[in-house]
Amino acid sequence: MFVDTAKIFLSAGKGGNGHISFRREKYVPAGGPDGGDGGNGGNIVFEADSSMTTLMDFRYKKKYKAQNGEEGKALNCKGKSAPDLVIKVPNGTIVRDAATNRIIADMTGEGKTFTVARGGNGGWGNQRFATPTRQAPKFAKPGQPGQEREVVLELKLLADVGLVGFPNVGKSTLLSNVSKARPKIANYHFTTLQPNLGVISWRDKSFVMADIPGLIEGASEGAGLGLDFLRHIERTRLLVHIVDISGIEGRDPIEDFTVICRELENYSPLLLTREQIIVGNKADLVSDPELYKEFRDFVMESGYSFFDISAVTGKGVDKLLDFIVQKLDTLPPSPVYESEMVIEEDEEIDRNAYEIKNNNGVYEVSGPFVDRLIASVNFGDDDSLAYFQRSIKKRGIIEDLEQRGIKEGDTVRFGDIEFDFVL
């Protein structure tokens, strides 16, 4: 099954906690602290893989979590950092932030990697807190949490040439006759329900052609499966617009051509500026020569290159392929989308932030700074408690509480810990 969109949840690894320990050696009755730092949590990394052609792997598995870093060890040994979790995606996949829809990365280029969620740093062991006046600290810092993010994966096919046009105009027939691709072909509309790729070797050159399922009026607004199909045209370097000029279905080629061009422009104005070759197919079945001549003149007067072919018999196909090869030599490579979101900046958290609320006479202090401080303090140890008091005073929390009118004996709550305020 061809799947070209998926939403998944990513959770990078948490950093390992710092260790609390003291040297215990023979003839050293009071060894100093030797608790090592925790290891870093694993990152989540995307890697572009050209052997993948669909996002089917993400249809059922929706959550990905990297390993946590190891806790620090005694003898100043640092915990082992967790390995990166590498997730392979098809070459040409766009990664968007699910909350903002902004582009995080364009995974175009075989083997390209991008770190989409960073693991947390490991916490400090108690040996980091030793000072001349605090020689036996019984506390350490916890590891920091890893980044979490929900992302949308959107596959935009990488092809040099995109075949566009109404249903049943012969796009699949042309692709099957010039490549080894075998799309479903039948004499009814919407035979093709998913894009097909074919590699074409011609005159010592090769290029990739994509058969985009037929578009209809209103496709840019979601009519039919228009939005699902139009995204795969954005990467193509050259559009081959196929129109049925036979007249056997009673259609007006000029009207069909105009409708498709309008839908391309409505979806993305840039698509209409893409180099476009107009191909009149089913030339062997033309029933109204005047209608054919009128369409050919209209196209050429509009400044487009025009070819009439029969995809079934092969008439005119050689000349078309010659022209496509020549044109591709002059065109720029497939577009690559710029990132609209920088992970480091957008994820930057003020870890010193806190807020104070007066809840029925109880002053509640909360925020990243408080959570991190509480997790690192051993409230049963005098040195650790003194470290806590110095930290909140240095951060300005005591001064803020006084400015809010706190009085001696009032209750202050830090997380689940309550204290009586003492001046």
C-alpha positions in Angstrom: 0.0 0.0 0.0 1.2 3.5 -0.9 1.1 5.8 2.2 2.4 9.3 1.8 1.5 11.0 5.1 1.9 9.9 8.7 1.8 11.5 12.2 4.1 10.1 14.9 5.2 11.0 18.4 8.9 11.2 19.3 10.4 11.1 22.8 14.2 11.5 23.1 15.9 9.8 26.0 16.2 11.3 29.5 19.7 12.0 30.9 21.0 9.6 33.6 20.9 10.9 37.2 24.1 11.9 38.9 25.4 9.4 41.5 25.9 9.9 45.2 28.8 7.9 46.7 32.0 8.2 48.8 35.4 6.6 48.5 35.8 3.5 50.7 39.4 2.4 50.7 41.6 0.7 53.2 43.4 3.1 55.4 41.2 6.0 54.1 38.5 6.2 56.8 36.8 9.3 55.4 37.2 9.3 51.7 35.7 12.2 49.7 32.7 12.1 47.3 33.3 10.2 44.1 29.8 10.0 42.5 30.0 10.3 38.7 27.8 12.1 36.3 24.9 10.5 34.4 25.1 9.8 30.7 23.2 11.7 28.1 19.9 10.5 26.8 19.7 9.2 23.2 18.7 11.6 20.3 16.1 10.7 17.7 17.6 11.0 14.2 15.9 10.8 10.8 17.9 9.3 7.9 16.9 9.5 4.2 16.8 6.1 2.5 16.1 6.0 -1.2 15.2 2.2 -1.0 12.0 3.2 0.8 9.1 4.4 -1.4 6.3 4.7 1.1 5.6 5.8 4.7 3.8 2.4 5.3 6.2 1.6 8.2 4.6 4.5 10.2 1.0 3.5 9.6 0.9 1.2 12.7 3.8 2.2 14.8 3.1 5.8 16.0 5.4 6.2 19.0 9.2 6.2 19.1 11.3 6.5 22.2 15.1 6.7 22.5 16.9 5.0 25.4 17.7 6.9 28.6 21.3 7.6 29.7 22.8 5.4 32.5 23.1 6.7 36.0 26.5 7.8 37.2 28.7 5.3 39.1 31.1 5.3 42.0 34.8 6.1 41.5 33.9 9.2 39.4 32.7 6.9 36.6 30.3 8.6 34.2 27.2 6.7 33.1 27.1 5.5 29.5 25.3 7.8 27.1 22.4 6.2 25.2 22.8 5.5 21.5 20.8 7.6 19.0 17.5 6.1 17.7 17.9 6.3 13.9 14.6 6.3 12.0 14.8 5.8 8.2 12.4 7.7 6.0 12.0 7.8 2.2 14.2 10.2 0.3 12.1 13.3 -0.3 10.2 13.3 3.0 9.2 16.6 4.6 9.2 16.7 8.4 6.7 19.1 9.9 5.9 20.1 13.5 2.4 18.8 14.1 1.4 21.8 16.4 2.5 24.6 14.0 2.7 22.8 10.6 6.1 24.5 10.1 8.8 22.6 8.2 11.5 21.2 10.5 13.5 19.4 7.8 13.5 18.3 4.2 15.0 14.8 4.1 16.2 15.0 0.5 19.5 13.5 -0.4 20.5 9.8 0.1 21.9 9.3 3.6 21.0 12.8 4.8 20.5 12.8 8.6 18.7 15.3 10.9 18.3 15.3 14.7 14.7 16.0 15.3 14.6 15.5 19.1 17.6 15.9 21.4 18.2 13.7 24.5 18.6 15.3 27.9 22.0 15.9 29.5 23.1 13.7 32.3 23.0 15.0 35.9 26.0 15.9 38.0 27.3 13.5 40.5 28.0 14.6 44.1 31.7 15.0 43.5 30.8 18.1 41.5 29.4 19.8 44.6 32.4 19.3 46.8 33.9 22.6 48.2 36.4 23.4 50.9 33.5 24.0 53.3 31.2 21.2 52.0 33.5 18.2 51.8 30.8 15.5 51.9 27.8 16.5 49.7 25.0 14.0 49.9 23.1 15.2 46.9 23.4 15.1 43.1 21.6 16.5 40.1 19.0 14.5 38.2 19.3 14.0 34.4 17.4 16.4 32.2 14.3 15.2 30.3 14.7 14.6 26.5 12.7 16.6 24.0 9.3 15.3 23.0 7.6 16.2 19.7 4.7 15.2 17.5 5.6 15.4 13.8 3.9 14.9 10.5 5.8 13.1 7.8 4.8 14.1 4.2 6.4 12.2 1.3 6.8 14.3 -1.9 8.0 12.0 -4.7 11.4 12.9 -6.2 11.0 12.7 -10.0 12.4 14.6 -12.9 9.2 14.5 -15.0 5.6 14.6 -13.7 2.7 13.5 -16.0 -0.4 15.5 -15.3 -3.8 15.7 -16.9 -7.4 14.6 -16.6 -8.2 10.9 -15.8 -8.0 8.4 -18.7 -5.9 10.6 -21.0 -3.1 8.0 -21.3 -0.6 8.9 -18.7 -0.2 5.4 -17.3 -0.1 4.0 -20.9 2.8 6.3 -21.8 4.7 5.5 -18.6 4.3 1.7 -19.1 5.5 1.9 -22.8 8.7 3.9 -22.1 9.8 2.3 -18.8 9.5 -0.9 -16.9 6.9 0.5 -14.6 3.6 -1.5 -14.8 0.8 0.8 -13.5 -2.8 -0.4 -13.7 -4.3 0.5 -17.1 -8.0 0.3 -18.0 -10.5 2.2 -20.1 -12.2 4.0 -17.3 -11.5 7.1 -15.1 -9.4 6.9 -12.0 -7.7 3.6 -12.8 -4.6 5.0 -11.2 -5.1 5.7 -7.5 -1.5 6.2 -6.4 1.6 7.7 -8.1 3.8 5.4 -10.1 7.5 5.9 -10.8 9.4 4.7 -13.8 13.1 5.0 -14.7 13.5 5.8 -18.4 16.8 5.2 -20.2 17.0 7.2 -23.5 19.9 8.2 -25.7 22.5 7.4 -23.0 20.5 9.4 -20.5 18.2 8.4 -17.7 15.5 10.2 -15.8 12.6 9.4 -13.5 9.1 9.9 -14.6 6.1 10.0 -12.3 2.5 9.1 -13.3 0.4 11.4 -11.1 -3.2 10.1 -10.8 -5.8 12.1 -12.8 -6.8 15.5 -11.6 -10.3 17.0 -11.9 -11.8 20.4 -11.5 -11.6 21.4 -7.8 -8.6 19.2 -7.1 -6.8 22.1 -5.4 -9.6 22.3 -2.9 -9.7 18.5 -2.3 -12.1 17.3 -4.9 -11.5 13.7 -5.7 -8.1 13.0 -4.2 -6.6 16.2 -5.5 -4.7 17.3 -2.5 -3.2 13.8 -2.1 -2.0 13.9 -5.7 -0.9 17.5 -6.1 1.8 17.3 -3.5 3.8 14.9 -5.6 4.1 17.4 -8.5 5.9 19.9 -6.4 9.3 18.2 -6.6 9.2 17.6 -10.4 11.6 19.6 -12.6 9.4 19.3 -15.7 5.7 18.9 -16.2 4.3 16.9 -19.2 0.7 17.9 -19.5 -1.2 15.2 -21.4 -4.5 16.1 -23.1 -6.9 13.8 -25.0 -7.2 15.4 -28.4 -9.2 12.5 -30.0 -12.6 14.0 -29.2 -14.0 10.5 -28.8 -15.4 11.4 -25.3 -16.8 14.7 -26.5 -14.4 16.8 -24.4 -13.0 20.1 -25.3 -9.1 19.9 -25.2 -8.7 23.7 -24.6 -11.1 23.6 -21.6 -9.4 20.5 -20.1 -6.0 22.2 -20.5 -7.3 25.4 -18.9 -8.9 23.6 -16.0 -5.7 21.7 -15.1 -3.6 24.8 -15.3 -6.0 26.6 -13.0 -5.9 23.8 -10.4 -2.1 23.8 -10.5 -2.0 27.6 -9.9 -4.6 27.4 -7.1 -2.6 24.7 -5.3 0.7 26.5 -5.6 1.4 29.5 -8.0 4.9 28.2 -8.3 3.7 25.2 -10.2 2.4 27.2 -13.1 5.9 28.7 -13.5 7.4 25.2 -13.8 8.6 24.3 -17.3 5.6 22.5 -19.0 5.4 20.5 -22.2 1.9 20.0 -23.7 1.3 16.6 -25.2 -1.8 15.8 -27.3 -2.4 12.0 -26.9 -4.6 9.6 -28.9 -3.6 11.4 -32.1 -4.4 8.2 -34.0 -8.0 8.5 -33.0 -8.7 12.2 -33.9 -12.3 12.5 -35.1 -12.4 16.3 -35.5 -9.3 17.7 -37.3 -10.5 21.3 -36.8 -10.7 20.7 -33.0 -7.2 19.3 -33.0 -5.8 22.2 -35.1 -7.6 24.8 -32.8 -6.0 23.2 -29.7 -2.5 23.0 -31.2 -2.6 26.6 -32.3 -3.9 27.7 -28.9 -1.1 25.9 -27.1 1.7 27.2 -29.4 0.4 30.8 -29.3 0.4 30.5 -25.5 4.2 29.8 -25.7 4.3 26.1 -24.9 6.0 23.3 -26.7 3.5 20.9 -28.3 3.8 17.3 -29.3 1.1 15.0 -30.6 1.5 11.3 -29.9 -0.2 8.0 -29.6 0.9 6.3 -26.3 -0.6 3.0 -27.5 1.1 2.8 -30.9 4.3 4.8 -30.0 3.7 7.4 -32.7 5.6 10.6 -31.8 6.9 9.3 -28.5 10.6 9.2 -29.7 10.5 12.9 -30.5 8.9 13.7 -27.2 11.6 11.8 -25.3 14.3 13.5 -27.2 12.9 16.9 -26.3 12.5 15.9 -22.6 16.1 14.8 -22.4 17.3 18.1 -24.0 15.1 20.2 -21.7 16.2 18.4 -18.5 19.8 19.3 -19.3 18.9 23.0 -18.9 16.7 22.8 -15.8 17.7 23.2 -12.2 17.6 20.2 -9.8 14.5 19.3 -7.8 13.6 22.0 -5.2 14.6 21.5 -1.6 12.5 23.1 1.1 14.1 25.5 3.6 13.5 24.7 7.3 11.0 27.0 9.0 11.9 25.9 12.5 15.2 25.6 14.3 15.0 22.9 16.9 17.5 24.4 19.4 15.9 27.8 19.4 12.3 26.7 19.4 13.0 24.2 22.2 15.0 26.5 24.3 13.6 26.4 27.8 14.4 28.9 30.5 15.5 26.4 33.2 15.8 29.2 35.7 12.1 30.2 35.3 9.7 30.0 38.2 6.4 31.5 39.2 4.8 32.3 42.6 1.0 32.0 43.4 -0.8 32.8 46.6 -3.3 29.9 47.0 -5.5 30.7 50.1 -2.5 32.0 52.1 -0.1 29.3 50.8 2.7 30.6 48.6 3.3 28.0 45.9 6.5 28.3 44.0 6.7 26.3 40.7 8.5 26.1 37.4 11.5 24.4 35.7 14.0 25.8 38.2 12.0 24.5 41.2 11.5 21.0 39.7 15.1 20.7 38.9 16.2 21.9 42.3 13.8 19.7 44.3 14.9 16.6 42.4 18.6 17.2 43.4 18.1 17.9 47.1 18.3 15.5 49.9 16.2 17.2 52.6 17.4 14.8 55.3 20.9 16.1 54.9 22.0 19.5 56.5 24.5 20.3 53.7 21.9 19.5 51.0 19.3 21.6 52.8 21.8 24.5 53.1 22.4 24.2 49.4 18.7 24.4 48.7 18.4 27.6 50.8 21.3 29.3 49.1 20.0 28.4 45.7 16.5 29.9 46.2 18.0 33.0 47.8 20.5 33.4 45.0 17.8 33.0 42.4 15.8 35.8 44.0 12.8 33.7 45.2 13.2 34.9 48.8 13.1 38.6 47.7 10.1 37.9 45.4 8.2 36.3 48.3 8.9 39.3 50.5 7.7 41.7 47.8 4.4 39.7 47.6 3.8 40.3 51.3 4.8 37.0 52.9 5.1 37.1 56.7 7.0 35.0 59.1 5.2 31.7 59.8 3.4 31.7 56.4 3.5 28.4 54.5 5.7 28.1 51.3 5.2 25.1 49.0 7.9 23.9 46.6 6.4 21.0 44.7 5.3 18.5 47.4 7.5 20.0 50.1 6.1 22.6 52.5 8.1 25.0 54.7 7.3 27.7 57.3 8.8 31.0 56.2 11.4 32.3 58.6 12.9 35.8 58.2 
